[in-house]
Amino acid sequence: MKQIFKVSTDSLRSCPYCRNVDVGGICFEKGINHMLSEHNYQIEHIGTETIEGDLGLFHTTVAILSVED
């Protein structure tokens, strides 16, 4: 079974395996690299996403990663 993990520039959160490593937000690139090198995830998709915030619509960058269980 594949595990899917979404990394986005709009939210900073911790790695689900290493709670002391931040992924997403300002750590977008670092987080993707961490998931690839430390947890053997692979990139399924990188693109933009339009979401609604307090000030209206804005664009974020997302990466969808996966790993086999």
mmJSON file of the N, C-alpha and C atoms, coordinates in Angstrom:
{"data_MODEL":{"atom_site":{
"group_PDB":["ATOM","ATOM","ATOM","ATOM","ATOM","ATOM","ATOM","ATOM","ATOM","ATOM","ATOM","ATOM","ATOM","ATOM","ATOM","ATOM","ATOM","ATOM","ATOM","ATOM","ATOM","ATOM","ATOM","ATOM","ATOM","ATOM","ATOM","ATOM","ATOM","ATOM","ATOM","ATOM","ATOM","ATOM","ATOM","ATOM","ATOM","ATOM","ATOM","ATOM","ATOM","ATOM","ATOM","ATOM","ATOM","ATOM","ATOM","ATOM","ATOM","ATOM","ATOM","ATOM","ATOM","ATOM","ATOM","ATOM","ATOM","ATOM","ATOM","ATOM","ATOM","ATOM","ATOM","ATOM","ATOM","ATOM","ATOM","ATOM","ATOM","ATOM","ATOM","ATOM","ATOM","ATOM","ATOM","ATOM","ATOM","ATOM","ATOM","ATOM","ATOM","ATOM","ATOM","ATOM","ATOM","ATOM","ATOM","ATOM","ATOM","ATOM","ATOM","ATOM","ATOM","ATOM","ATOM","ATOM","ATOM","ATOM","ATOM","ATOM","ATOM","ATOM","ATOM","ATOM","ATOM","ATOM","ATOM","ATOM","ATOM","ATOM","ATOM","ATOM","ATOM","ATOM","ATOM","ATOM","ATOM","ATOM","ATOM","ATOM","ATOM","ATOM","ATOM","ATOM","ATOM","ATOM","ATOM","ATOM","ATOM","ATOM","ATOM","ATOM","ATOM","ATOM","ATOM","ATOM","ATOM","ATOM","ATOM","ATOM","ATOM","ATOM","ATOM","ATOM","ATOM","ATOM","ATOM","ATOM","ATOM","ATOM","ATOM","ATOM","ATOM","ATOM","ATOM","ATOM","ATOM","ATOM","ATOM","ATOM","ATOM","ATOM","ATOM","ATOM","ATOM","ATOM","ATOM","ATOM","ATOM","ATOM","ATOM","ATOM","ATOM","ATOM","ATOM","ATOM","ATOM","ATOM","ATOM","ATOM","ATOM","ATOM","ATOM","ATOM","ATOM","ATOM","ATOM","ATOM","ATOM","ATOM","ATOM","ATOM","ATOM","ATOM","ATOM","ATOM","ATOM","ATOM","ATOM","ATOM","ATOM","ATOM","ATOM","ATOM","ATOM","ATOM","ATOM"],
"id":[1,2,3,4,5,6,7,8,9,10,11,12,13,14,15,16,17,18,19,20,21,22,23,24,25,26,27,28,29,30,31,32,33,34,35,36,37,38,39,40,41,42,43,44,45,46,47,48,49,50,51,52,53,54,55,56,57,58,59,60,61,62,63,64,65,66,67,68,69,70,71,72,73,74,75,76,77,78,79,80,81,82,83,84,85,86,87,88,89,90,91,92,93,94,95,96,97,98,99,100,101,102,103,104,105,106,107,108,109,110,111,112,113,114,115,116,117,118,119,120,121,122,123,124,125,126,127,128,129,130,131,132,133,134,135,136,137,138,139,140,141,142,143,144,145,146,147,148,149,150,151,152,153,154,155,156,157,158,159,160,161,162,163,164,165,166,167,168,169,170,171,172,173,174,175,176,177,178,179,180,181,182,183,184,185,186,187,188,189,190,191,192,193,194,195,196,197,198,199,200,201,202,203,204,205,206,207],
"type_symbol":["N","C","C","N","C","C","N","C","C","N","C","C","N","C","C","N","C","C","N","C","C","N","C","C","N","C","C","N","C","C","N","C","C","N","C","C","N","C","C","N","C","C","N","C","C","N","C","C","N","C","C","N","C","C","N","C","C","N","C","C","N","C","C","N","C","C","N","C","C","N","C","C","N","C","C","N","C","C","N","C","C","N","C","C","N","C","C","N","C","C","N","C","C","N","C","C","N","C","C","N","C","C","N","C","C","N","C","C","N","C","C","N","C","C","N","C","C","N","C","C","N","C","C","N","C","C","N","C","C","N","C","C","N","C","C","N","C","C","N","C","C","N","C","C","N","C","C","N","C","C","N","C","C","N","C","C","N","C","C","N","C","C","N","C","C","N","C","C","N","C","C","N","C","C","N","C","C","N","C","C","N","C","C","N","C","C","N","C","C","N","C","C","N","C","C","N","C","C","N","C","C","N","C","C","N","C","C"],
"label_atom_id":["N","CA","C","N","CA","C","N","CA","C","N","CA","C","N","CA","C","N","CA","C","N","CA","C","N","CA","C","N","CA","C","N","CA","C","N","CA","C","N","CA","C","N","CA","C","N","CA","C","N","CA","C","N","CA","C","N","CA","C","N","CA","C","N","CA","C","N","CA","C","N","CA","C","N","CA","C","N","CA","C","N","CA","C","N","CA","C","N","CA","C","N","CA","C","N","CA","C","N","CA","C","N","CA","C","N","CA","C","N","CA","C","N","CA","C","N","CA","C","N","CA","C","N","CA","C","N","CA","C","N","CA","C","N","CA","C","N","CA","C","N","CA","C","N","CA","C","N","CA","C","N","CA","C","N","CA","C","N","CA","C","N","CA","C","N","CA","C","N","CA","C","N","CA","C","N","CA","C","N","CA","C","N","CA","C","N","CA","C","N","CA","C","N","CA","C","N","CA","C","N","CA","C","N","CA","C","N","CA","C","N","CA","C","N","CA","C","N","CA","C","N","CA","C","N","CA","C","N","CA","C","N","CA","C","N","CA","C","N","CA","C"],
"label_alt_id":[null,null,null,null,null,null,null,null,null,null,null,null,null,null,null,null,null,null,null,null,null,null,null,null,null,null,null,null,null,null,null,null,null,null,null,null,null,null,null,null,null,null,null,null,null,null,null,null,null,null,null,null,null,null,null,null,null,null,null,null,null,null,null,null,null,null,null,null,null,null,null,null,null,null,null,null,null,null,null,null,null,null,null,null,null,null,null,null,null,null,null,null,null,null,null,null,null,null,null,null,null,null,null,null,null,null,null,null,null,null,null,null,null,null,null,null,null,null,null,null,null,null,null,null,null,null,null,null,null,null,null,null,null,null,null,null,null,null,null,null,null,null,null,null,null,null,null,null,null,null,null,null,null,null,null,null,null,null,null,null,null,null,null,null,null,null,null,null,null,null,null,null,null,null,null,null,null,null,null,null,null,null,null,null,null,null,null,null,null,null,null,null,null,null,null,null,null,null,null,null,null,null,null,null,null,null,null],
"label_comp_id":["MET","MET","MET","LYS","LYS","LYS","GLN","GLN","GLN","ILE","ILE","ILE","PHE","PHE","PHE","LYS","LYS","LYS","VAL","VAL","VAL","SER","SER","SER","THR","THR","THR","ASP","ASP","ASP","SER","SER","SER","LEU","LEU","LEU","ARG","ARG","ARG","SER","SER","SER","CYS","CYS","CYS","PRO","PRO","PRO","TYR","TYR","TYR","CYS","CYS","CYS","ARG","ARG","ARG","ASN","ASN","ASN","VAL","VAL","VAL","ASP","ASP","ASP","VAL","VAL","VAL","GLY","GLY","GLY","GLY","GLY","GLY","ILE","ILE","ILE","CYS","CYS","CYS","PHE","PHE","PHE","GLU","GLU","GLU","LYS","LYS","LYS","GLY","GLY","GLY","ILE","ILE","ILE","ASN","ASN","ASN","HIS","HIS","HIS","MET","MET","MET","LEU","LEU","LEU","SER","SER","SER","GLU","GLU","GLU","HIS","HIS","HIS","ASN","ASN","ASN","TYR","TYR","TYR","GLN","GLN","GLN","ILE","ILE","ILE","GLU","GLU","GLU","HIS","HIS","HIS","ILE","ILE","ILE","GLY","GLY","GLY","THR","THR","THR","GLU","GLU","GLU","THR","THR","THR","ILE","ILE","ILE","GLU","GLU","GLU","GLY","GLY","GLY","ASP","ASP","ASP","LEU","LEU","LEU","GLY","GLY","GLY","LEU","LEU","LEU","PHE","PHE","PHE","HIS","HIS","HIS","THR","THR","THR","THR","THR","THR","VAL","VAL","VAL","ALA","ALA","ALA","ILE","ILE","ILE","LEU","LEU","LEU","SER","SER","SER","VAL","VAL","VAL","GLU","GLU","GLU","ASP","ASP","ASP"],
"label_asym_id":["A","A","A","A","A","A","A","A","A","A","A","A","A","A","A","A","A","A","A","A","A","A","A","A","A","A","A","A","A","A","A","A","A","A","A","A","A","A","A","A","A","A","A","A","A","A","A","A","A","A","A","A","A","A","A","A","A","A","A","A","A","A","A","A","A","A","A","A","A","A","A","A","A","A","A","A","A","A","A","A","A","A","A","A","A","A","A","A","A","A","A","A","A","A","A","A","A","A","A","A","A","A","A","A","A","A","A","A","A","A","A","A","A","A","A","A","A","A","A","A","A","A","A","A","A","A","A","A","A","A","A","A","A","A","A","A","A","A","A","A","A","A","A","A","A","A","A","A","A","A","A","A","A","A","A","A","A","A","A","A","A","A","A","A","A","A","A","A","A","A","A","A","A","A","A","A","A","A","A","A","A","A","A","A","A","A","A","A","A","A","A","A","A","A","A","A","A","A","A","A","A","A","A","A","A","A","A"],
"label_entity_id":["1","1","1","1","1","1","1","1","1","1","1","1","1","1","1","1","1","1","1","1","1","1","1","1","1","1","1","1","1","1","1","1","1","1","1","1","1","1","1","1","1","1","1","1","1","1","1","1","1","1","1","1","1","1","1","1","1","1","1","1","1","1","1","1","1","1","1","1","1","1","1","1","1","1","1","1","1","1","1","1","1","1","1","1","1","1","1","1","1","1","1","1","1","1","1","1","1","1","1","1","1","1","1","1","1","1","1","1","1","1","1","1","1","1","1","1","1","1","1","1","1","1","1","1","1","1","1","1","1","1","1","1","1","1","1","1","1","1","1","1","1","1","1","1","1","1","1","1","1","1","1","1","1","1","1","1","1","1","1","1","1","1","1","1","1","1","1","1","1","1","1","1","1","1","1","1","1","1","1","1","1","1","1","1","1","1","1","1","1","1","1","1","1","1","1","1","1","1","1","1","1","1","1","1","1","1","1"],
"label_seq_id":[1,1,1,2,2,2,3,3,3,4,4,4,5,5,5,6,6,6,7,7,7,8,8,8,9,9,9,10,10,10,11,11,11,12,12,12,13,13,13,14,14,14,15,15,15,16,16,16,17,17,17,18,18,18,19,19,19,20,20,20,21,21,21,22,22,22,23,23,23,24,24,24,25,25,25,26,26,26,27,27,27,28,28,28,29,29,29,30,30,30,31,31,31,32,32,32,33,33,33,34,34,34,35,35,35,36,36,36,37,37,37,38,38,38,39,39,39,40,40,40,41,41,41,42,42,42,43,43,43,44,44,44,45,45,45,46,46,46,47,47,47,48,48,48,49,49,49,50,50,50,51,51,51,52,52,52,53,53,53,54,54,54,55,55,55,56,56,56,57,57,57,58,58,58,59,59,59,60,60,60,61,61,61,62,62,62,63,63,63,64,64,64,65,65,65,66,66,66,67,67,67,68,68,68,69,69,69],
"pdbx_PDB_ins_code":[null,null,null,null,null,null,null,null,null,null,null,null,null,null,null,null,null,null,null,null,null,null,null,null,null,null,null,null,null,null,null,null,null,null,null,null,null,null,null,null,null,null,null,null,null,null,null,null,null,null,null,null,null,null,null,null,null,null,null,null,null,null,null,null,null,null,null,null,null,null,null,null,null,null,null,null,null,null,null,null,null,null,null,null,null,null,null,null,null,null,null,null,null,null,null,null,null,null,null,null,null,null,null,null,null,null,null,null,null,null,null,null,null,null,null,null,null,null,null,null,null,null,null,null,null,null,null,null,null,null,null,null,null,null,null,null,null,null,null,null,null,null,null,null,null,null,null,null,null,null,null,null,null,null,null,null,null,null,null,null,null,null,null,null,null,null,null,null,null,null,null,null,null,null,null,null,null,null,null,null,null,null,null,null,null,null,null,null,null,null,null,null,null,null,null,null,null,null,null,null,null,null,null,null,null,null,null],
"Cartn_x":[0.845,0.0,0.889,0.494,1.244,0.785,1.747,1.478,1.678,0.719,0.784,1.058,1.925,2.275,2.289,1.603,1.518,2.377,3.232,4.052,3.563,3.302,2.757,3.464,3.575,4.179,3.264,1.993,1.073,1.032,1.682,1.626,2.925,3.404,4.606,4.168,4.696,4.383,5.609,5.515,6.635,6.58,7.736,7.831,7.082,6.27,5.52,6.403,7.661,8.588,9.585,10.058,11.072,10.44,9.84,9.058,9.87,11.184,12.005,12.418,11.918,12.233,10.982,11.106,9.981,9.934,8.708,8.482,7.367,7.421,6.402,6.695,5.804,5.983,7.308,8.051,9.358,10.403,10.083,10.983,10.525,9.867,9.29,10.348,11.389,12.426,13.163,13.515,14.209,13.354,12.064,11.156,11.041,10.945,10.887,12.169,13.309,14.593,14.709,14.219,14.246,13.416,12.212,11.337,11.92,12.57,13.188,14.404,15.294,16.568,16.477,15.657,15.606,14.53,13.462,12.337,11.951,12.778,12.613,11.297,10.728,9.538,9.954,9.016,9.246,8.235,8.593,7.722,6.679,5.432,4.33,3.894,3.931,3.459,3.99,4.371,4.684,3.924,3.208,2.44,1.879,0.942,0.329,-1.07,-1.524,-2.865,-3.427,-4.667,-5.327,-6.18,-5.938,-6.71,-7.291,-8.298,-8.931,-8.434,-7.992,-7.534,-8.373,-7.962,-8.672,-8.763,-7.764,-7.719,-8.134,-8.745,-9.192,-8.409,-8.388,-7.7,-6.212,-5.394,-3.973,-3.411,-2.249,-1.62,-0.532,-0.46,0.603,1.253,2.421,3.081,2.95,2.605,2.437,3.291,3.719,4.389,3.652,3.292,2.674,3.741,4.016,5.044,4.398,5.059,4.521,5.66,5.296,6.23,5.433,6.018,5.355,5.544,4.495,4.593,5.466],
"Cartn_y":[-1.182,0.0,1.242,2.231,3.482,4.44,5.097,6.203,7.482,8.386,9.661,10.769,11.698,12.821,14.086,15.113,16.385,17.422,18.079,19.187,20.433,21.509,22.723,23.963,24.971,26.231,27.004,26.623,27.378,26.888,25.751,25.275,24.618,25.019,24.448,23.399,22.198,21.152,20.272,19.358,18.47,17.219,16.655,15.363,14.339,13.468,12.495,11.437,11.337,10.364,11.019,12.197,12.931,14.229,14.229,15.388,16.679,16.589,17.794,18.381,17.816,18.31,18.952,20.219,20.938,20.688,20.556,20.416,21.366,21.849,22.777,24.207,25.095,26.512,27.029,27.711,28.247,27.146,25.945,24.786,23.838,24.361,23.538,22.649,23.254,22.49,21.559,22.068,21.257,20.055,20.281,19.212,18.128,18.528,17.548,16.728,17.404,16.703,15.741,16.146,15.286,14.023,14.181,13.027,12.084,12.626,11.801,11.046,11.749,11.139,10.325,10.759,10.076,9.001,9.12,8.199,7.503,7.661,6.958,7.249,8.42,8.82,9.139,9.113,9.533,10.606,11.443,12.526,11.986,12.253,11.9,13.104,14.288,15.494,16.726,17.735,19.069,20.057,20.977,21.954,23.033,23.779,24.853,24.449,25.128,24.906,26.265,26.513,27.747,27.441,28.199,28.008,29.339,29.259,30.47,30.761,31.995,32.442,33.604,34.213,35.347,36.536,36.674,37.811,37.437,36.282,35.85,34.664,34.501,33.373,33.66,32.633,32.768,31.424,31.474,30.281,29.768,28.471,27.818,26.779,26.331,25.243,23.996,22.883,21.626,20.538,19.608,18.396,17.225,16.266,15.036,13.951,13.339,12.313,10.995,9.89,8.592,7.641,6.635,5.564,4.297,3.172,1.882,1.482,0.921,0.399,-0.823],
"Cartn_z":[0.0,0.0,0.0,-0.774,-0.833,0.255,0.872,1.777,0.98,1.054,0.341,1.349,0.965,1.836,0.998,1.45,0.738,1.451,0.687,1.188,0.464,1.207,0.607,1.154,0.296,0.743,1.684,1.772,2.628,4.068,4.378,5.766,6.181,7.331,7.921,8.928,8.817,9.782,9.968,10.898,11.196,10.343,10.09,9.419,10.275,9.659,10.449,11.113,10.704,11.281,12.235,11.874,12.651,13.128,14.246,14.725,14.817,14.82,14.939,13.59,12.487,11.145,10.556,10.141,9.54,8.044,7.523,6.079,5.679,4.452,3.982,4.39,4.032,4.362,3.856,4.733,4.352,4.184,4.61,4.486,3.372,2.367,1.298,0.635,0.106,-0.59,0.368,1.527,2.536,2.95,3.102,3.496,2.444,1.178,0.095,0.069,0.128,0.122,1.298,2.455,3.637,3.405,2.902,2.678,1.622,0.596,-0.444,0.082,0.739,1.146,2.439,3.375,4.676,4.761,3.979,4.122,2.817,1.797,0.512,-0.207,0.02,-0.734,-2.161,-3.07,-4.441,-4.802,-5.755,-6.178,-7.156,-6.862,-7.762,-8.591,-7.971,-8.651,-7.926,-8.698,-8.158,-9.025,-8.39,-9.142,-8.24,-8.769,-7.999,-7.569,-6.539,-6.015,-5.628,-5.947,-5.549,-4.329,-3.263,-2.043,-1.595,-0.764,-0.264,1.138,1.339,2.641,3.123,4.208,4.785,3.83,2.961,2.038,0.624,0.459,-0.865,-1.368,-2.676,-3.295,-3.432,-3.223,-3.502,-3.948,-4.597,-5.153,-4.223,-4.103,-3.346,-4.258,-3.861,-4.559,-3.699,-4.329,-3.588,-4.239,-3.413,-3.887,-3.271,-4.101,-3.627,-3.707,-2.566,-2.465,-2.066,-2.39,-1.979,-1.63,-0.821,-0.461,-0.278,-0.626,-0.402,1.056,1.633,3.006,3.039],
"occupancy":[1.0,1.0,1.0,1.0,1.0,1.0,1.0,1.0,1.0,1.0,1.0,1.0,1.0,1.0,1.0,1.0,1.0,1.0,1.0,1.0,1.0,1.0,1.0,1.0,1.0,1.0,1.0,1.0,1.0,1.0,1.0,1.0,1.0,1.0,1.0,1.0,1.0,1.0,1.0,1.0,1.0,1.0,1.0,1.0,1.0,1.0,1.0,1.0,1.0,1.0,1.0,1.0,1.0,1.0,1.0,1.0,1.0,1.0,1.0,1.0,1.0,1.0,1.0,1.0,1.0,1.0,1.0,1.0,1.0,1.0,1.0,1.0,1.0,1.0,1.0,1.0,1.0,1.0,1.0,1.0,1.0,1.0,1.0,1.0,1.0,1.0,1.0,1.0,1.0,1.0,1.0,1.0,1.0,1.0,1.0,1.0,1.0,1.0,1.0,1.0,1.0,1.0,1.0,1.0,1.0,1.0,1.0,1.0,1.0,1.0,1.0,1.0,1.0,1.0,1.0,1.0,1.0,1.0,1.0,1.0,1.0,1.0,1.0,1.0,1.0,1.0,1.0,1.0,1.0,1.0,1.0,1.0,1.0,1.0,1.0,1.0,1.0,1.0,1.0,1.0,1.0,1.0,1.0,1.0,1.0,1.0,1.0,1.0,1.0,1.0,1.0,1.0,1.0,1.0,1.0,1.0,1.0,1.0,1.0,1.0,1.0,1.0,1.0,1.0,1.0,1.0,1.0,1.0,1.0,1.0,1.0,1.0,1.0,1.0,1.0,1.0,1.0,1.0,1.0,1.0,1.0,1.0,1.0,1.0,1.0,1.0,1.0,1.0,1.0,1.0,1.0,1.0,1.0,1.0,1.0,1.0,1.0,1.0,1.0,1.0,1.0,1.0,1.0,1.0,1.0,1.0,1.0],
"B_iso_or_equiv":[0.0,0.0,0.0,0.0,0.0,0.0,0.0,0.0,0.0,0.0,0.0,0.0,0.0,0.0,0.0,0.0,0.0,0.0,0.0,0.0,0.0,0.0,0.0,0.0,0.0,0.0,0.0,0.0,0.0,0.0,0.0,0.0,0.0,0.0,0.0,0.0,0.0,0.0,0.0,0.0,0.0,0.0,0.0,0.0,0.0,0.0,0.0,0.0,0.0,0.0,0.0,0.0,0.0,0.0,0.0,0.0,0.0,0.0,0.0,0.0,0.0,0.0,0.0,0.0,0.0,0.0,0.0,0.0,0.0,0.0,0.0,0.0,0.0,0.0,0.0,0.0,0.0,0.0,0.0,0.0,0.0,0.0,0.0,0.0,0.0,0.0,0.0,0.0,0.0,0.0,0.0,0.0,0.0,0.0,0.0,0.0,0.0,0.0,0.0,0.0,0.0,0.0,0.0,0.0,0.0,0.0,0.0,0.0,0.0,0.0,0.0,0.0,0.0,0.0,0.0,0.0,0.0,0.0,0.0,0.0,0.0,0.0,0.0,0.0,0.0,0.0,0.0,0.0,0.0,0.0,0.0,0.0,0.0,0.0,0.0,0.0,0.0,0.0,0.0,0.0,0.0,0.0,0.0,0.0,0.0,0.0,0.0,0.0,0.0,0.0,0.0,0.0,0.0,0.0,0.0,0.0,0.0,0.0,0.0,0.0,0.0,0.0,0.0,0.0,0.0,0.0,0.0,0.0,0.0,0.0,0.0,0.0,0.0,0.0,0.0,0.0,0.0,0.0,0.0,0.0,0.0,0.0,0.0,0.0,0.0,0.0,0.0,0.0,0.0,0.0,0.0,0.0,0.0,0.0,0.0,0.0,0.0,0.0,0.0,0.0,0.0,0.0,0.0,0.0,0.0,0.0,0.0],
"pdbx_formal_charge":[null,null,null,null,null,null,null,null,null,null,null,null,null,null,null,null,null,null,null,null,null,null,null,null,null,null,null,null,null,null,null,null,null,null,null,null,null,null,null,null,null,null,null,null,null,null,null,null,null,null,null,null,null,null,null,null,null,null,null,null,null,null,null,null,null,null,null,null,null,null,null,null,null,null,null,null,null,null,null,null,null,null,null,null,null,null,null,null,null,null,null,null,null,null,null,null,null,null,null,null,null,null,null,null,null,null,null,null,null,null,null,null,null,null,null,null,null,null,null,null,null,null,null,null,null,null,null,null,null,null,null,null,null,null,null,null,null,null,null,null,null,null,null,null,null,null,null,null,null,null,null,null,null,null,null,null,null,null,null,null,null,null,null,null,null,null,null,null,null,null,null,null,null,null,null,null,null,null,null,null,null,null,null,null,null,null,null,null,null,null,null,null,null,null,null,null,null,null,null,null,null,null,null,null,null,null,null],
"auth_seq_id":[1,1,1,2,2,2,3,3,3,4,4,4,5,5,5,6,6,6,7,7,7,8,8,8,9,9,9,10,10,10,11,11,11,12,12,12,13,13,13,14,14,14,15,15,15,16,16,16,17,17,17,18,18,18,19,19,19,20,20,20,21,21,21,22,22,22,23,23,23,24,24,24,25,25,25,26,26,26,27,27,27,28,28,28,29,29,29,30,30,30,31,31,31,32,32,32,33,33,33,34,34,34,35,35,35,36,36,36,37,37,37,38,38,38,39,39,39,40,40,40,41,41,41,42,42,42,43,43,43,44,44,44,45,45,45,46,46,46,47,47,47,48,48,48,49,49,49,50,50,50,51,51,51,52,52,52,53,53,53,54,54,54,55,55,55,56,56,56,57,57,57,58,58,58,59,59,59,60,60,60,61,61,61,62,62,62,63,63,63,64,64,64,65,65,65,66,66,66,67,67,67,68,68,68,69,69,69],
"auth_comp_id":["MET","MET","MET","LYS","LYS","LYS","GLN","GLN","GLN","ILE","ILE","ILE","PHE","PHE","PHE","LYS","LYS","LYS","VAL","VAL","VAL","SER","SER","SER","THR","THR","THR","ASP","ASP","ASP","SER","SER","SER","LEU","LEU","LEU","ARG","ARG","ARG","SER","SER","SER","CYS","CYS","CYS","PRO","PRO","PRO","TYR","TYR","TYR","CYS","CYS","CYS","ARG","ARG","ARG","ASN","ASN","ASN","VAL","VAL","VAL","ASP","ASP","ASP","VAL","VAL","VAL","GLY","GLY","GLY","GLY","GLY","GLY","ILE","ILE","ILE","CYS","CYS","CYS","PHE","PHE","PHE","GLU","GLU","GLU","LYS","LYS","LYS","GLY","GLY","GLY","ILE","ILE","ILE","ASN","ASN","ASN","HIS","HIS","HIS","MET","MET","MET","LEU","LEU","LEU","SER","SER","SER","GLU","GLU","GLU","HIS","HIS","HIS","ASN","ASN","ASN","TYR","TYR","TYR","GLN","GLN","GLN","ILE","ILE","ILE","GLU","GLU","GLU","HIS","HIS","HIS","ILE","ILE","ILE","GLY","GLY","GLY","THR","THR","THR","GLU","GLU","GLU","THR","THR","THR","ILE","ILE","ILE","GLU","GLU","GLU","GLY","GLY","GLY","ASP","ASP","ASP","LEU","LEU","LEU","GLY","GLY","GLY","LEU","LEU","LEU","PHE","PHE","PHE","HIS","HIS","HIS","THR","THR","THR","THR","THR","THR","VAL","VAL","VAL","ALA","ALA","ALA","ILE","ILE","ILE","LEU","LEU","LEU","SER","SER","SER","VAL","VAL","VAL","GLU","GLU","GLU","ASP","ASP","ASP"],
"auth_asym_id":["A","A","A","A","A","A","A","A","A","A","A","A","A","A","A","A","A","A","A","A","A","A","A","A","A","A","A","A","A","A","A","A","A","A","A","A","A","A","A","A","A","A","A","A","A","A","A","A","A","A","A","A","A","A","A","A","A","A","A","A","A","A","A","A","A","A","A","A","A","A","A","A","A","A","A","A","A","A","A","A","A","A","A","A","A","A","A","A","A","A","A","A","A","A","A","A","A","A","A","A","A","A","A","A","A","A","A","A","A","A","A","A","A","A","A","A","A","A","A","A","A","A","A","A","A","A","A","A","A","A","A","A","A","A","A","A","A","A","A","A","A","A","A","A","A","A","A","A","A","A","A","A","A","A","A","A","A","A","A","A","A","A","A","A","A","A","A","A","A","A","A","A","A","A","A","A","A","A","A","A","A","A","A","A","A","A","A","A","A","A","A","A","A","A","A","A","A","A","A","A","A","A","A","A","A","A","A"],
"auth_atom_id":["N","CA","C","N","CA","C","N","CA","C","N","CA","C","N","CA","C","N","CA","C","N","CA","C","N","CA","C","N","CA","C","N","CA","C","N","CA","C","N","CA","C","N","CA","C","N","CA","C","N","CA","C","N","CA","C","N","CA","C","N","CA","C","N","CA","C","N","CA","C","N","CA","C","N","CA","C","N","CA","C","N","CA","C","N","CA","C","N","CA","C","N","CA","C","N","CA","C","N","CA","C","N","CA","C","N","CA","C","N","CA","C","N","CA","C","N","CA","C","N","CA","C","N","CA","C","N","CA","C","N","CA","C","N","CA","C","N","CA","C","N","CA","C","N","CA","C","N","CA","C","N","CA","C","N","CA","C","N","CA","C","N","CA","C","N","CA","C","N","CA","C","N","CA","C","N","CA","C","N","CA","C","N","CA","C","N","CA","C","N","CA","C","N","CA","C","N","CA","C","N","CA","C","N","CA","C","N","CA","C","N","CA","C","N","CA","C","N","CA","C","N","CA","C","N","CA","C","N","CA","C","N","CA","C","N","CA","C","N","CA","C"],
"pdbx_PDB_model_num":[1,1,1,1,1,1,1,1,1,1,1,1,1,1,1,1,1,1,1,1,1,1,1,1,1,1,1,1,1,1,1,1,1,1,1,1,1,1,1,1,1,1,1,1,1,1,1,1,1,1,1,1,1,1,1,1,1,1,1,1,1,1,1,1,1,1,1,1,1,1,1,1,1,1,1,1,1,1,1,1,1,1,1,1,1,1,1,1,1,1,1,1,1,1,1,1,1,1,1,1,1,1,1,1,1,1,1,1,1,1,1,1,1,1,1,1,1,1,1,1,1,1,1,1,1,1,1,1,1,1,1,1,1,1,1,1,1,1,1,1,1,1,1,1,1,1,1,1,1,1,1,1,1,1,1,1,1,1,1,1,1,1,1,1,1,1,1,1,1,1,1,1,1,1,1,1,1,1,1,1,1,1,1,1,1,1,1,1,1,1,1,1,1,1,1,1,1,1,1,1,1,1,1,1,1,1,1]
}}}
